[in-house]
Amino acid sequence: MATTCDTKLSMKLLIDTKAGKVLFAEADKDCVDFLFHILSLPIGTVISLLKEKGMSGSLPNLYESVENLKDTYIQPNQCKDILLKPKSSVGISPVPFLLLDGDVTTREKTFNCSSNTSSHFSVYDDPTASFSLSRKLGNTAPRVAGGGVETKGGFVKDAVTYMVADDLVVKPMSTISCIALLNNFNVRDVGVLEEEVVSFGVEEALELLKASFESKTVLTSVFMSRKKAEK
């Protein structure tokens, strides 16, 4: 999936209209890849994304301390962006909204390093160093069993639909897991259940990111509040 500001993902929510909450969502590979990608975001990146949205706690103060620190006090071989705009070292692209992690090509380069005895790949990620490139490599599609090539990237496979609970527990969708979840919520009247397909872009992705740090009812917090605002 192309990762741009216009990227839109969609999920099908199962809503308990009586309780006014989302029980779970049906999500495809792209949604799950995005949610799992949150785990790879460096804390500096998270703060830079959320500090304008009123992120609680003291970490925003720590972030601003680095922002406000004069270069006079910083080691000559260091730069602020190492802490303020860190790059994820987890290579699971392409991921929807990977742009939340900044431009991964700015500092991260892939090289072919060779010697008289061997040839190998390495990743160099030092913005202050000077170096020469022998050859920049493109991304190589990963191999799968049987010698084939996996054509679609990301983290999870595209073979199934996934269930995303309100507290972001993610698992493959199954009838048994759906029934078990309804029993956990003590839902006896299916008449109060309503399905709704929601689409979300970068702004909603940031809201999901913020809610994931603050709430056990992430989907309800983001999508039900928007639903009420639209009425």
LINCOR-V911977 format. One record per pair of residues at least 24 apart in sequence whose ideal C-beta (glycine too) atoms are under 7 Angstrom apart, sorted by sequence separation. I is the first residue (numbers start at 0). J is the second residue. D is the distance in whole Angstrom. If there is no record, write none. Layout:
I;J;D
I;J;D
//
This chain:
8;33;7
110;135;7
111;136;6
197;222;5
109;135;7
108;135;7
109;136;5
0;29;5
47;83;6
47;84;7
86;124;7
43;82;5
43;83;6
43;84;7
44;85;6
43;85;5
41;85;4
167;211;6
41;87;6
80;126;7
40;87;6
39;87;5
78;126;6
78;127;6
166;215;5
39;89;4
166;216;7
167;217;5
48;99;6
76;127;5
165;216;5
166;217;7
165;217;6
165;218;5
165;219;6
36;91;7
44;100;6
44;101;7
36;94;5
93;152;5
94;153;6
40;100;6
92;152;6
93;153;7
33;94;6
36;97;7
32;94;5
33;95;5
91;153;6
32;95;6
33;96;5
91;154;5
29;95;5
8;95;6
6;95;6
6;96;6
2;93;6
0;93;6
2;95;6
2;96;6
0;95;5
2;97;5
2;98;5
96;201;6
99;204;7
96;204;5
35;154;5
32;153;4
32;154;5
32;155;6
31;155;5
28;153;6
28;155;6
28;157;4
34;163;7
31;161;5
27;160;6
34;167;7
25;160;5
26;161;5
34;169;6
25;162;7
26;163;5
31;169;6
23;162;5
24;163;5
23;163;6
23;164;5
23;165;7
22;165;7
21;165;5
20;165;7
25;172;6
10;163;7
52;205;7
54;209;7
23;180;6
48;205;6
52;209;6
22;180;6
49;208;7
48;208;7
49;209;5
22;184;6
15;184;7
15;186;6
33;204;7
37;208;6
17;191;4
37;211;6
16;191;5
15;191;6
15;192;6
16;193;5
14;192;7
13;192;6
14;193;5
13;194;6
14;195;6
12;194;7
11;194;6
12;195;5
11;196;5
12;197;6
9;196;6
10;197;6
9;197;7
9;198;4
8;198;7
7;198;5
8;199;6
7;199;7
7;200;5
6;200;6
24;218;6
20;216;7
4;201;6
21;218;4
21;219;5
20;219;4
21;222;6
21;223;6
20;223;7
19;223;6
12;218;7
12;222;6
//
